[in-house]
Amino acid sequence: GGPPPVAAVDINSADAQTLATIPGIGDGLAERIIAFREQNGPFASVDELLDVAGITEHRLDALLPYVVAR
């Protein structure tokens, strides 16, 4: 929980604690994003979050203001 991030969070470098500050991502989903990144390498684009279990098109749309893939 906590306040949403002030700047967009880089999904390729953020730790679980930082990812969990993004509205719509809790601790469990943050861990799945990191596990996916460790197994598959960095995300080429934010759209690749759809490959993470639990992220739907609707959830991705809600995340877009808060995330980037650098």
N, C-alpha and C positions, 0 to 999 in steps of 0.2 A: 504493500500500500504506500501511502504517502502522497505528496503532491506530484502531479505529472511533470515530466522533464521539461526544462525551459528550452533546451535546444534539441534538435532531432538526435536520436540515439543511433549510433552505427551498430547494426546487428552483427557485423563481423568482428567487432572488438569489445563490445559490452560484456560485462560479467552478468551473472544471474541476478544479482542484487539490483543492478542498473536496469536490466530488462524488465524486472518485476515492477518498476516504477511507471511503466507505460500503461495507460488505461487499457484494460482488456487482456493484459498478460499478468498472470499470477505466478507464484513460485514454480508450480508444476510445468507450466508452459515455457517459462524462462529456461528451466532445466532441459526441456525437450529441444528448444532452439539451439542451445549450446551443444547438446549431444549430437544433433543433426549436423551442426557446423564442424564438430570434431571428426565425424565419420565421413563427411562429403566435401570438406573444404569450405572456403568462404562462399557466401551467397553472391552470385553475379548481379542479382537485382532483388529488390524487395519482394517482387512477385514470387520468388522461389520460396518464400515463407509458406506458400500453399502446400509445399511438400512436407511440412512439419505436421505431425498428427495433432489435430485439434484446431488447426487454423483453416477457417472457411473463407470464401470470397467476402462474406459479410464482415467477418472479423478483420480480414485484411484491409478492407475499406476503412474501418474504424482506426486501424493502426497507422495508415499512411501519413497522417500529419506528424507523427512522432518518430518515424524510423527512416533511416537511409542505409544503403549498402555501399560502402566505400572500399 
